Amino acid sequence: MSQVETMLKSAGFSNISTVSGKSDRHQEFFCTAGITDFAYALENARHD
């Protein structure tokens, strides 16, 4: 399990199985959840 998955699960997103898909899908999910700033930070952090 990735660090991001751990963060999401601990934040209550227990239905998240992976966050390694397409960025636009992530952003759509996080916009729906109302935490776009968090999504933006995650997307930037993933590019290593």
N, CA, C and O of each residue as an XYZ file, in Angstrom:
192
protein
N       0.847     -1.196      0.000
C       0.000      0.000      0.000
C       0.882      1.246      0.000
O       1.850      1.337      0.755
N       0.536      2.191     -0.849
C       1.333      3.410     -0.954
C       1.051      4.354      0.210
O       0.072      4.201      0.940
N       1.938      5.333      0.360
C       1.752      6.338      1.410
C       0.457      7.108      1.187
O      -0.261      7.426      2.135
N       0.168      7.403     -0.080
C      -1.051      8.143     -0.405
C      -2.287      7.333     -0.034
O      -3.235      7.865      0.543
N      -2.274      6.035     -0.368
C      -3.405      5.182      0.003
C      -3.600      5.159      1.513
O      -4.727      5.225      2.003
N      -2.499      5.065      2.243
C      -2.558      5.063      3.703
C      -3.179      6.355      4.216
O      -4.020      6.335      5.115
N      -2.761      7.476      3.641
C      -3.302      8.781      4.025
C      -4.803      8.832      3.771
O      -5.573      9.267      4.628
N      -5.214      8.384      2.581
C      -6.630      8.421      2.230
C      -7.450      7.521      3.140
O      -8.511      7.921      3.619
N      -6.967      6.316      3.379
C      -7.698      5.390      4.243
C      -7.820      5.949      5.654
O      -8.876      5.836      6.276
N      -6.749      6.550      6.162
C      -6.793      7.118      7.509
C      -7.704      8.337      7.564
O      -8.203      8.703      8.628
N      -7.916      8.966      6.403
C      -8.815     10.118      6.327
C     -10.270      9.689      6.142
O     -11.170     10.529      6.112
N     -10.497      8.385      6.020
C     -11.863      7.881      5.924
C     -12.258      7.404      4.538
O     -13.406      7.014      4.327
N     -11.326      7.427      3.585
C     -11.642      6.981      2.232
C     -11.319      5.493      2.086
O     -10.439      5.108      1.316
N     -12.045      4.668      2.835
C     -11.720      3.244      2.901
C     -12.014      2.506      1.600
O     -11.534      1.390      1.402
N     -12.800      3.115      0.708
C     -13.122      2.453     -0.552
C     -12.067      2.670     -1.631
O     -12.181      2.127     -2.731
N     -11.044      3.457     -1.324
C      -9.972      3.695     -2.282
C      -9.058      2.477     -2.321
O      -8.476      2.100     -1.304
N      -8.934      1.866     -3.486
C      -8.056      0.702     -3.608
C      -6.720      1.095     -4.203
O      -5.696      0.474     -3.916
N      -6.729      2.126     -5.033
C      -5.486      2.618     -5.624
C      -5.678      4.054     -6.060
O      -6.800      4.494     -6.308
N      -4.580      4.780     -6.151
C      -4.643      6.157     -6.630
C      -3.607      6.351     -7.731
O      -3.080      7.447     -7.926
N      -3.325      5.256     -8.451
C      -2.280      5.305     -9.467
C      -2.863      5.351    -10.878
O      -2.189      5.006    -11.849
N      -4.118      5.779    -10.982
C      -4.761      5.852    -12.288
C      -4.520      7.181    -12.968
O      -3.471      7.800    -12.788
N      -5.491      7.617    -13.748
C      -5.334      8.867    -14.495
C      -5.602     10.079    -13.612
O      -6.477     10.056    -12.746
N      -4.833     11.137    -13.848
C      -4.927     12.345    -13.034
C      -6.315     12.974    -13.096
O      -6.838     13.429    -12.079
N      -6.918     13.001    -14.298
C      -8.221     13.657    -14.424
C      -9.277     12.928    -13.601
O     -10.202     13.547    -13.076
N      -9.136     11.625    -13.493
C     -10.081     10.875    -12.668
C      -9.890     11.208    -11.189
O     -10.862     11.342    -10.447
N      -8.633     11.341    -10.766
C      -8.339     11.739     -9.383
C      -8.970     13.087     -9.085
O      -9.659     13.257     -8.079
N      -8.728     14.032     -9.964
C      -9.223     15.385     -9.746
C     -10.745     15.403     -9.683
O     -11.334     16.133     -8.886
N     -11.379     14.589    -10.536
C     -12.838     14.520    -10.515
C     -13.327     13.999     -9.163
O     -14.281     14.528     -8.592
N     -12.666     12.960     -8.660
C     -13.033     12.399     -7.355
C     -12.861     13.429     -6.249
O     -13.757     13.638     -5.430
N     -11.689     14.072     -6.237
C     -11.406     15.009     -5.161
C     -12.276     16.259     -5.252
O     -12.638     16.836     -4.227
N     -12.612     16.678     -6.461
C     -13.542     17.799     -6.608
C     -14.891     17.424     -6.003
O     -15.523     18.226     -5.315
N     -15.322     16.185     -6.272
C     -16.585     15.707     -5.721
C     -16.525     15.663     -4.203
O     -17.510     15.949     -3.523
N     -15.364     15.303     -3.681
C     -15.195     15.218     -2.232
C     -14.991     16.595     -1.598
O     -15.065     16.739     -0.378
N     -14.735     17.600     -2.431
C     -14.590     18.957     -1.921
C     -13.217     19.258     -1.369
O     -13.063     20.154     -0.539
N     -12.210     18.517     -1.822
C     -10.848     18.760     -1.331
C      -9.885     18.879     -2.499
O      -8.916     18.126     -2.600
N     -10.160     19.831     -3.379
C      -9.361     19.999     -4.587
C      -7.928     20.401     -4.280
O      -7.011     20.006     -5.000
N      -7.719     21.179     -3.224
C      -6.356     21.573     -2.862
C      -5.526     20.349     -2.497
O      -4.353     20.255     -2.858
N      -6.139     19.416     -1.781
C      -5.457     18.183     -1.401
C      -5.131     17.367     -2.648
O      -4.039     16.813     -2.768
N      -6.081     17.297     -3.569
C      -5.865     16.563     -4.814
C      -4.717     17.173     -5.608
O      -3.881     16.458     -6.161
N      -4.687     18.493     -5.657
C      -3.632     19.187     -6.392
C      -2.264     18.895     -5.776
O      -1.290     18.651     -6.488
N      -2.206     18.923     -4.451
C      -0.961     18.620     -3.750
C      -0.530     17.179     -4.005
O       0.655     16.910     -4.200
N      -1.481     16.259     -4.004
C      -1.177     14.850     -4.269
C      -0.617     14.664     -5.672
O       0.378     13.967     -5.869
N      -1.264     15.292     -6.638
C      -0.823     15.152     -8.025
C       0.611     15.647     -8.190
O       1.414     15.017     -8.879
N       0.928     16.769     -7.562
C       2.285     17.305     -7.649
C       3.288     16.408     -6.937
O       4.410     16.227     -7.410
N       2.887     15.849     -5.805
C       3.782     15.007     -5.020
C       4.094     13.694     -5.730
O       5.140     13.093     -5.484
N       3.213     13.248     -6.597
C       3.389     11.968     -7.274
C       4.474     11.999     -8.336
O       5.004     10.951     -8.704
N       4.815     13.177     -8.835
C       5.812     13.278     -9.909
C       7.212     13.350     -9.323
O       7.712     14.432     -9.016
N       7.841     12.185     -9.170
C       9.158     12.155     -8.540
C      10.245     11.760     -9.519
O      11.416     11.688     -9.145
